[in-house]
């Protein structure tokens, strides 16, 4: 749910009520949250590799960065 300064008491109670509704329907709220997160765009291979390229760009020359990016776009990404 989050910690106090980040999540207000009102929001925490709403999240609790939502979790209770899921439990009443025999649905695991933790598993549901994990599945939703796993299906998000931030968890795709392309998103992870783009983050990798950005985080390592300071180590590589501009031509190497371009080469790696073109390899991913041409051979790996859908």
Secondary structure as GFF3:
##gff-version 3
##sequence-region A 1 78
A	DSSP	alpha_helix	9	24	.	.	.	ID=ss1
A	DSSP	alpha_helix	29	38	.	.	.	ID=ss2
A	DSSP	three_ten_helix	41	43	.	.	.	ID=ss3
A	DSSP	alpha_helix	45	56	.	.	.	ID=ss4
A	DSSP	three_ten_helix	57	59	.	.	.	ID=ss5
A	DSSP	alpha_helix	62	71	.	.	.	ID=ss6
A	DSSP	pi_helix	72	76	.	.	.	ID=ss7
###
